[in-house]
Amino acid sequence: MGAENEVIGASSEVHGRESDIELIGGERVPHSGPLSGPLSKRVGRKSPQFSVPEDGSSSGNKAEDGDEGTYVEVTMDIQGDSVALHSVKTVAGGNVREDERSGLLGKGLEKKTSFGASLVRNASIKVKHVSQELKRLASFSKPAAPMKRYDRTKSAAAHALKGLKFISKTDGCAGWDEVEKQFDKLTDSTDGYLPRALFGKCIGMNKESEAFALELFDALARKRGIQGDSINKAHLKDFWDQISDQSFDSRLGTFFDMVDKDADGRITEEEIKEIICLSATTNKLTNIQKQAEEYAALIMEELDPEGTGFIMIEHLEVLLLHGPETSKRGDSKYLSRMLSQKLMPTYDNNVVRRWYRDTSYFLQDNWQRAWVLALWMGVMAGLFVYKYMQYREREDVYNVMGHCVCMAKGAAETLKLNMALILLPVCRNTVTWIRNKTRLGVVVPFDDNLNFHKVIAVGVTIGVGIHAIYHLTCDFPRILDASDEKYMLVAQYFGRKPASYWHFVKSWEGVTGIIMVVLMAIAFTLATPWFRRGKVKLPKPLDKLTGFNAFWYSHHLFVIVYAMLIVHGVKLYLTKKWYKKTTWMYLAIPIIIYVLERLIRALRSSIKPVRILKVAVYPGNVLAIYMSKPHGFRYRSGQFMFVNCAAVSPFEWHPFSITSAPGDDYLSVHIRTAGDWTRSLKAKFSEACRPPPDGKSGLLRAECMQGDSIPSSLPKVLIDGPYGAPAQDYQKYEVVLLVGLGIGATPMISIVKDIVNNYKAMEEEEEMALEEGASGKSQHRKAGHSEFKTRKAYFYWVTREQGSFDWFKGVMNEAAEADHRGVIELHNYCTSVYEEGDARSALIAMLQSLNHAKNGVDIVSGTRVMTHFAKPNWRSVYKRIALAHPQARVGVFYCGIQALTVELRQLASDFSHKTTTKFDFHKENF
């Protein structure tokens, strides 16, 4: 304003009426009238001319034709809102240019030349009034910044217009008919009136949204002046019509009414705080609920910069439409549409063609598994047939027991090999060495070692069943029922003819066989997912039979089983020569390997002790242990190790993914309590952890800096490893998709850290190369980091609890800040929050966008990574990667619950067959 220089001519009627000046586009536009005037060249000052009547009074009417007015020039300094008087002087008629006077007075207004000494005094009296008027005009010359209005046709606004849905598509009721049926059902005993408490259930909201439904009921009732805590069907229909209205303005008004509890058309900071608390509770975001006051102040700061203490519905619309203007996706809509059409399922009416296509797809995806299983089943079939035919040709035995003995012995032969093979997949040191040191991994699916272990267990079960059933129900009864003449054919094997069935049961063969069957049945039953994961609820004390501990201890009954098997194989009825008793031959090498494995574990864990550096107990029942790295402990990101804590159990070793990166100078694991052992471990460390300082953190911590002695209260742990896992092979791919559910993010976190560390090292190598080039020096360095193959990583972490993001907050922030090349895309998903567009999460989305824009921190995760709501659309994820990386081979690594495995594997197969991008799916197994 101070830079503008105007001389405003005005008549004495200046005070006492509104200004006629209008602001258009930040400029002054003069109107014909008393406050229009010419421009002056006086810098920083305004010199308006005023007509002052001789009597000093102010007239509200224009001077009549023929009247003469007296003029003074008042010069003032105007800077911002301050006005200072500079000078007051009379203006001679001759000094006023005709064009200025005509602009000032208008057409036909004549000037007057007579004036007296009292003019100066009269003008001085008017200075105060003029100053006030000019100050007002000065404020008008700086138009207030108009509220930012968003074009509803733009991408971000168009997305926001889908928001504020009060009925989620996943909720029960889809239309009025269903709501009406529910109303009739709920009001059977209330004379047709629906209580407020049942409103949410009636319209289809789930139980977690009960508080939100009550606030919605209150807002709708308040708007219609409905009193009381119940409504009839007509009221409900009216309510339903509004909340199901598809227009954005209607939904915005409903949401505004929910916030505006006193219905005065304005929202105060306290009302905003209340709705934030409600939204946080509905979406199970406890951290946001605790900071509701801070976030309410943030909204008021953004939408009420003038400090009026309230905001209007227009401000709320701006807040809702506040969001990213553009998408980071660079894929073309045309390519996306073409790919969608290509991925549409097709049905071939030709059965043969359809079978051939499905079979070829299956073999392309599973050829490694296919040839291993085919080889295994072929060997089993060969052994069975070999043994069957061998006993078929023994006429003495076959004439008495018939095909029963052939079936029993054929099954026994397969059982011997399976009991040997079943140990090899769990010889983890051997498997890790083979996959690290050889190229057998190209043809052998080492990732499926535990799955193969389970397949063999099924083969063992079938073999035991056939062997036992044919012996107990066919062979032995035939021997007892055989005539004396026929029995003489097998008397050399059984001695005197048995008098009863008990003879076979109490023999070495019978006793060892029965013990093995019982122990195998126990181990097999407790190893099933229902028992191992504690899904079966048994009364006390039988509840001890469920959980990981029961599985772990029952599996170690195999020591007795193998001892009984060897005895059983030596004490055979029908084989007397030692070299034909082949059971020990099958078992010798696998048992030796397994025993050596266990000895290596015991020796390695005792020779390489670890020192605990830090312990943290995080929300979500997660225990993080940071420990010193033993000398020579080399591992790859994605691998795991076994942990033992003698304070909990001196015998139990449990596998956990390593969350530190190979380049770190420490080891870390994050353990979620999911069973007896992990609960006891957390309890032991929680007792030793000191409380958080000043109550600033919700974590319990115990730290030991380098050089300090280990606190005596901390339990000691032993580690054994590292062991191979699917995720360790991520470096084979230029593009990787990492998916972790909940605590399943642990191996992926190590990979993310490893990628960051590798690219940091690459940047340092490049800087050193530039420095050497500038100085003229040349040194040969190892290629190492420059040969790092991975060029793009997509990390999707899906969790249902907000507190889970605390587990790896530091890693996520470091990756977001250090990734200068855009190598890693980080995506957090919180499934407890309703999907984007739902009214229950609308305010959370607004806050998230505001806080991230201002502070660079996401309000849900507490990191620099923006959190998405609900579950990812995995098809869209695959589609985006396929569009971004044509002709590439993408490694998909997943760790989490089994339910999602099928979908991710199927999508990998579909996109591999129907696009130029190939997806290799890998599932983490423990």
KEMIKOL-200048 format. One record per residue (C-alpha): residue in one letter; x, y, z. Coordinates in steps of 0.2 Angstrom, whole numbers, plus 5000, padded with zeros to 4 digits. Layout:
AXYZ...
//
This chain:
M500050005000G501450125004A502150094987E500550154979N500350344977E498750414975V497850584977I496050554980G494850694978A493350694989S491950804995S491450835013E490250695012V491750575014H491350515031G489750445036R489550335020E490250175013S491650175000D491250154982I492950084978E492849904972L494249784972I494449674956G495949564954G496949664967E496749834958R495749994962V494450044950P493750224953H491950254951S491150424947G490750494964P491450594979L492950464982S493650464965G495250564962P496850594952L498450514954S499950604963K501750564960R502250584979V503050424984G502350345000R501050475003K499250494998S498650674995P496750674994Q495850834991F494250865001S492850995000V492551075017P491051185020E491351345029D490251305043G491251145046S489751035045S489750875035S488350865022G487750705016N487050784999K488050834984A488351024981E487051094971D487451174954G488151344956D488851314974E490651334976G491751224987T493351254996Y494751124994V496251075005E497650955001V497950835015T499550735013M499850585024D501050435025I500150275024Q501150115027G500149955029D498749995042S499650155049V499150325044A500250485048L499750665044H501150745034S500450915029V498751015026K498751155014T497451255004V497351224985A497151374974G495851354961G497151384947N498251244953V496951114951R496951044933E495351044924D495450854921E495850814939R494350924945S493250844932G493750674938L493450724955L491850824954G491050744939K490350824924G489550994926L490251024944E491051204945K492551254955K492451394968T493951514971S493451604987F493951535004G494551605021A495751575035S494551465044L494751335031V496351275038R495551255055N494051165048A495151055038S496151005054I494550965063K494150845049V495950765049K495450635061H493950585051V494950585035S496250475043Q495050345049E494250345031L495950325023K496450185035R494850095030L495250125012A497050065015S496449905022F495349885006S496849914995K497549745002P496249624998A496149465009A496849315001P495349224994M494949055001K495748924990R494448844980Y494748674971D494148634954R493048484956T493548414939K495348394943S496048224948A496248254966A494548334968A493748204958H494448074970A493848174985L492148184978K492047994980G492348024998L491148045013K490247885010F489247845026I488847665021S490347565016K490247435002T490847305014D489447335026G487847225027C486447325020A486547385002G484847465000W483247525008D482447355006E483747275017V483647425029E481747415030K481847225034Q483147255047F482047395055D480547285056K481547145064L482347265077T480747355081D479647205084S479547245103T479647435102D478047475094G478847525077Y480147645085L482047615082P483147655097R484647765094A485747635100L485247515086F485347645072G487047585066K486547405066C484947445056I485847545042G487247405041M488647485050N489747365059K489947355078E491647455078S490747605070E489447605084A490047775091F490047855074A488347795070L487647875086E488448045081L487748025064F485947985071D486148145082A486648255067L485148195057A483948215071R484648385076K484448445058R482648395058G482248455076I481848275081Q481848255100G482048095109D483147935107S482047845094I481347865077N479947785067K480047715049A479647875041H481047965050L482247825046K481747835027D482148015028F483847985036W484247845024D483847955009Q485148085015I486547975020S486347875004D486248024993Q487648024980S487848204978F489448274986D488648434993S487348325002R488648215010L489748365014G488248445023T487948285033F489748275039F489648465043D488148435054M489048295063V490448415068D489348565071K488448495087D487648655092A486948685075D487448865074G488248845056R490048865063I491248735069T492348775084E494048705088E493248605102E492048525090I493448485078K494348395093E492848295097I492648235079I494448195078C494348085094L492748005087S493647965070A495147905079T494147785090T493147715075N494747685066K495747615081L497047755080T497547775098N499047895094I497948015085Q496648015099K498048065111Q498548205099A496748265095E497048435103E498648465093Y497748415076A496248525080A497448675082L498248625065I496548625056M496048795064E497748865059E497548815041L495748865039D495549005051P497149115049E496149265054G495849195071T493949205071G493849045082F492748955069I492648885052M491248875040I490648735028E491648815014H493248795024L492748605027E492548585008V494348655005L495048545018L494248385011L494848434993H496548465000G497648324993P498948284980E498648364963T499548234953S499948054953K501647984953R501147854941G501847874924D500947734915S499847784901K497947764902Y497947674885L499247544890S498347514907R496647494898M497447374885L498247274899S496647264909Q495747194893K497147064891L497047004909M495146974908P494846794910T494446694894Y493446534893D493846404879N492446294875N493746164869V494046044884V495745984876R496346154872R495846214889W496646064898Y498246094888R498346274892D498046254910T499346114911S500646204902Y500446354913F500546244929L502146164923Q502946334918D502546394936N503046234945W504246144935Q505546134949R504246064961A503545954947W505145854943V505645834961L503845764966A503845654950L505545584954W505045554972M503445474967G504245374954V505545304966M504145264979A503145174965G504745074960L505145024977F503344964981V503244864965Y505044794968K504544734985Y502844674980M503544564966Q504844504977Y503644434990R502444374976E503844264970R504044184988E502844044986D502943985004V502444155011Y501244204997N500244044998V499844075017M499644265017G499244304999H499344484992C499244555010V501044515014C501544594997M500544755001A501244765018K503044735013G502944854998A502344995009A503644955022E505044985008T504345155004L504245195023K506145155025L506545285012N505345415018M505945405035A507745435029L507145575017I506145665030L507645715040L508545805025P507445955022V507646005041C509545995040R509646175038N511546205039T511746075024V510246155014T510946335017W512746275012I512046194996R511046344990N512446464994K513946374987T513146274972R512046314958L510846174962G509546304967V509246334949V508346164947V508046114965P506646224975F507546244991D506246374996D505046224998N506146125010L504846125024N503446095011F504345945005H504545885023K502645895025V502445795009I503545665015A502645655031V501045625021G501945485012V502545415029T500745415035I500145325020G501545195021V501245165040G499345145037I499545025023H500844925032A499944915049I498244885042Y498744735030H499844655044L498544675058T496944645048C497544525035D499244435037F499044385056P497244325055R497744215039I499144145049L498044095064D496744025052A497943925041S497843735042D499243645050E499843585033K499843765025Y500643835041M502143715039L502643825024V502943975036A503443885052Q505243915049Y504844105051F503644095066G504043935075R502643845083K500943895077P500244045087A498844005098S498044185099Y498244355091W499144415107H500644315101F500944445087V500544595098K501744555112S503244515100W504644635097E503944675080G502144705087V502744815102T503944925092G502644945078I501244995090I502345125099M502945195083V501145215077V500545295093L502045425093M501845465075A500045495077I500345615092A501745705082F500745715066T499145775075L500045915085A500945975070T499346015060P498946205059W497446185070F498446125085R500146205081R499346385080G498246355094K496646365084V495846225093K495146275110L495246135123P494746135141K496146135155P497246045157L497145985139D497446155132K499246115135L499146005119T498946165108G500246295103F502046285097N502746215113A501646055111F502146045093W504046065097Y504145935111S503045805102H504145825086H505645775097L504745605100F505545555084V507145505093I506145365101V505245325084Y506945305075A507545195089M505945085088L506145085069I507845015069V507344875082H505844845071G506944825056V508044705064K506744595072L505944535056Y504844385054L505244345036T507044405034K508444325044K510044365034W510844535040Y511244605024K509344595018K508844695034T509044855025T508144975037W509845035045M510545055028Y509245185023L509345285039A511245285043I511845435032P510245545035I510445515054I512245555054I511945715045Y510645765057V511645725072L513045825066E511845975062R511345975080L513145965087I513646105076R512146205083A512646175101L514446205098R514246365087S513046445099S514146415114I515746465105K515046625098P514146715112V513146875110R513047025121I511347115122L511447295117K509647355118V507947285121A506347375117V504547315120Y503447395107P501547405105G500747255097N501647135109V503347145099L504947125108A506547185099I508247125104Y509847205097M511447105101S513247105096K513747025080P514846875083H516546875074G516346785057F514446785057R514046825039Y512346825033R511246895019S509646995020G508146885021Q508946745031F508446695048M509246625064F508746515079V508646595096N508746505113C508446585130A508846465144A507846575156V506346525147S506846345141P508546275139F508046155125E506946255114W507646345099H506446455089P506746535071F506646725068S507046835053I508546945055T508047125054S509747205053A510647225037P512347135033G513247295034D512647335051D513847305066Y512447225076L511147085075S509247115078V507747015079H505947075081I504846945090R502946945091T502146855106A501146715098G501346565109D501946505126W503846525123T503746705115R502546765129S503746705142L505246785133K504346945133A503846935151K505746905156F506347055146S504947165151E505447135169A507247185166C506847345155R506747505164P505247615161P505247755148P506047925153D504748065157G503347955151K503748015133S503747845125G502547695126L504047575125L505047485139R506847495135A508447425142E510047485133C511947435135M513147545127Q514747475119G516047445132D514747425146S514447265156I512947165152P511547205165S511447055176S509547065176L509447035157P509146855152K510546775141V510146725124L511046605112I510946615093D511146485079G511246525061P511146605049Y510046495038G509446515020A507746585016P506846625000A507046815002Q508946805002D508946784983Y508146954980Q509847014973K509546904958Y508147024952E508247194945V506447234951V505747154967L504047164976L504247144994V502547105004G502547095023L500947065033G501147125051I502747045059G503046965042A503847125037T505447075046P506446995032M505847135020I506547265032S508247195032I508147195013V507647375012K509047425024D510247325013I509747414997V509947585006N511647535012N512147464995Y511647624986K512547734999A514147634996M513847654977E513747844979E515347844990E516247744976E515647864963E516248014973M517947934976A518047894957L517648084953E518948144966E520248024959G519848074941A520048254946S521748224955G522448114941K522547964952S521947794947Q521647644959H520847484956R519447444968K518347294969A516747304959G515647244974H514347374976S514347434958E513747254953F512247264964K510847204953T509247274961R508747434953K506947454959A506047394975Y504247404980F503947374998Y502147345004W501847335023V500147295028T499647295047R498047315056E498747405071Q499347585071G500647545085S501547415073F502347565063D503347595078W504347435076F505347495061K505047685061G506847725060V507147615045M505647685036N506247865039E508047825034A507547735018A506347885013E507748015017A509247925010D508447854994H509047994982R508847894967G507047844970V507547654970I506347604984E504447634984L503747625002H501947585005N501147575022Y499347505024C498347515040T496847395038S496047455054V495647625045Y494147625034E494447635015E494847805008G493147885003D492247815019A491547955030R492247865045S494047895039A493748065029L494348175043I495948065046A496348085027M496148275029L497248275044Q498548165036S498648275020L498848435030N500148365043H501148285029A501148445019K501648555034N502848445044G503248305032V502648165044D501248045042I499948055057V499647865056S501347785055G502347935062T503547915048R503948015032V502947875022M501147915019T499947775025H498547705014F496947645022A496147475022K496947335011P497947354995N497147304978W498447174974R497947164956S498247354954V499947334962Y500447194950K499747294935R500647454939I502347354941A501947264924L501647434915A503247514923H504347364919P503947274903Q505147134898A505747124916R505846974928V505147034945G505446934961V503946934972F504446894991Y503046875003C503046835022G501346825031I499746725033Q499346585021A497746665016L498546795005T499846664997V498546594985E498046764978L499846834976R500446674968Q498946664956L499146844951A501046814948S500546674937D499146774928F500346924924S501746814919H500746724906K499746874899T501047014900T502847034895T503347044913K503746884922F503446874941D504346744951F503346714968H504246664984K503446625000E504346635017N504246465026F504846425044
//
